């Protein structure tokens, strides 16, 4: 089930640090230097306090499934990949991120299940953060 | 200042077709525009404000205004929330009319998703795109994630979601234009093909060509028309988004748009005789009913069971045209048909089998975008002309 399409991102000056780190299997998260909030998705402004002072730190790469679905009818590049799992994973650092769960038995997925990073190489110098059951 | 009683819906028209192979999308906009002004007893020459959203071909409101030959526009608005846009347009038109900016506002929606790619305005270059869109997301999956979490937290079941589809289908059987006019059972819904766990095929709305239009006018214009109009009493809107990584899939922006509309209208839940609730999927209805306060959070499954939504005598008669689940969801945007059916109810022009007896107040709720994630929620409260 790990034959999902690996779509490449289009890094911007705002997100380049995030995507550059993925090449080394490192999941960086932005954090507000003013209020300390972990920010998701990565951006140059803190949506909590509107500070423009943002720093990066490396996440553990583990979390739990907050919600999941198995899509039986993918669209575009995912049409041939169905069925596949889309999930919100709550990272141990707090943010709930959209992702795919790979290398999993699609009939036994559960909210609360522990997962860990499973990087997918885009072939363009970046990797897409997906997750697999621990 | 509020918009209460400052504007009236004087014209409402739903395109009768659900499959339109031989007309262009601008043509369908023209069909519904002409239908709505005729319903009001007006003409396109009377229109001085135009409202449209992302389905309108061209450049904001300008291409369609040009195509339709709207010659004296003093006010335009192309607010785009997806399917709830048109519910917002009614509120915006009422505010513009109350401020004296215009007196006859036309709102149109049309599209042919069964025949051509929608014009849709969702940008591929949104700041969230690379963090959300590379994972094979599709509309039903985003709603399915919400349903899954709601089930986990509150014990909501597939059978309870199916009750919503069943109620819509019982209404659709009386609508000769409905895309799916056949009543279905709870068993048929839960045994239909899984599209995205836990949502089945019959938890999803129909995909139809078509459209609709509305005419919103000032009290002076309404008074001059022979056709019975509907009074705009209150409007509220809100956007709910993933909230900096703290997304909560179990509730919607109706939690905020609802109280704003109720407060402006000066009415309470007990006053609502009929409700048009956006029904892109069954879960959309369930979460919305809870968030609007018709029942406690998590009690939606029980509320919709045992015919709670079935007209004319359920606790909350809803979507008496069959809604998006069975009747029509033109160009994947159900907001305008929600307003149109509420207007029919308040005019006493719904099908006799589903007409609520002498309804005074109706609520319309629109859900645009993705349920509980990035959405535009709009609540509108309408009343009889002399309410």
HADDOCK unambig.tbl for C-alpha pairs under 7 A between the chains (distance, minus, plus):
assign (segid A and resid 7 and name CA) (segid B and resid 134 and name CA) 5.69 0.50 0.50
assign (segid A and resid 9 and name CA) (segid B and resid 130 and name CA) 5.34 0.50 0.50
assign (segid A and resid 10 and name CA) (segid B and resid 130 and name CA) 6.98 0.50 0.50
assign (segid A and resid 39 and name CA) (segid B and resid 244 and name CA) 5.88 0.50 0.50
assign (segid A and resid 39 and name CA) (segid B and resid 245 and name CA) 6.86 0.50 0.50
assign (segid A and resid 40 and name CA) (segid B and resid 244 and name CA) 5.12 0.50 0.50
assign (segid A and resid 40 and name CA) (segid B and resid 245 and name CA) 4.93 0.50 0.50
assign (segid A and resid 41 and name CA) (segid B and resid 128 and name CA) 6.47 0.50 0.50
assign (segid A and resid 41 and name CA) (segid B and resid 131 and name CA) 6.49 0.50 0.50
assign (segid A and resid 41 and name CA) (segid B and resid 244 and name CA) 6.83 0.50 0.50
assign (segid A and resid 41 and name CA) (segid B and resid 245 and name CA) 6.95 0.50 0.50
assign (segid A and resid 47 and name CA) (segid B and resid 244 and name CA) 6.69 0.50 0.50
assign (segid A and resid 67 and name CA) (segid B and resid 145 and name CA) 5.66 0.50 0.50
assign (segid A and resid 67 and name CA) (segid B and resid 148 and name CA) 6.35 0.50 0.50
assign (segid A and resid 67 and name CA) (segid B and resid 149 and name CA) 5.58 0.50 0.50
assign (segid A and resid 68 and name CA) (segid B and resid 145 and name CA) 5.58 0.50 0.50
assign (segid A and resid 68 and name CA) (segid B and resid 148 and name CA) 6.87 0.50 0.50
assign (segid A and resid 69 and name CA) (segid B and resid 141 and name CA) 6.53 0.50 0.50
assign (segid A and resid 69 and name CA) (segid B and resid 144 and name CA) 6.22 0.50 0.50
assign (segid A and resid 69 and name CA) (segid B and resid 145 and name CA) 5.73 0.50 0.50
assign (segid A and resid 69 and name CA) (segid B and resid 196 and name CA) 5.92 0.50 0.50
assign (segid A and resid 69 and name CA) (segid B and resid 197 and name CA) 5.00 0.50 0.50
assign (segid A and resid 70 and name CA) (segid B and resid 196 and name CA) 5.35 0.50 0.50
assign (segid A and resid 70 and name CA) (segid B and resid 197 and name CA) 5.44 0.50 0.50
assign (segid A and resid 71 and name CA) (segid B and resid 141 and name CA) 6.35 0.50 0.50
assign (segid A and resid 71 and name CA) (segid B and resid 195 and name CA) 6.28 0.50 0.50
assign (segid A and resid 71 and name CA) (segid B and resid 196 and name CA) 4.35 0.50 0.50
assign (segid A and resid 71 and name CA) (segid B and resid 197 and name CA) 6.89 0.50 0.50
assign (segid A and resid 72 and name CA) (segid B and resid 195 and name CA) 5.22 0.50 0.50
assign (segid A and resid 72 and name CA) (segid B and resid 196 and name CA) 5.75 0.50 0.50
assign (segid A and resid 73 and name CA) (segid B and resid 195 and name CA) 6.18 0.50 0.50
assign (segid A and resid 74 and name CA) (segid B and resid 136 and name CA) 6.45 0.50 0.50
assign (segid A and resid 78 and name CA) (segid B and resid 136 and name CA) 5.75 0.50 0.50
assign (segid A and resid 86 and name CA) (segid B and resid 135 and name CA) 6.96 0.50 0.50
assign (segid A and resid 95 and name CA) (segid B and resid 245 and name CA) 4.18 0.50 0.50
assign (segid A and resid 95 and name CA) (segid B and resid 246 and name CA) 6.03 0.50 0.50
assign (segid A and resid 96 and name CA) (segid B and resid 245 and name CA) 4.91 0.50 0.50
assign (segid A and resid 96 and name CA) (segid B and resid 246 and name CA) 6.12 0.50 0.50
assign (segid A and resid 96 and name CA) (segid B and resid 247 and name CA) 6.63 0.50 0.50
assign (segid A and resid 97 and name CA) (segid B and resid 245 and name CA) 6.69 0.50 0.50
assign (segid A and resid 98 and name CA) (segid B and resid 132 and name CA) 5.79 0.50 0.50
assign (segid A and resid 99 and name CA) (segid B and resid 135 and name CA) 5.92 0.50 0.50
assign (segid A and resid 100 and name CA) (segid B and resid 135 and name CA) 6.11 0.50 0.50
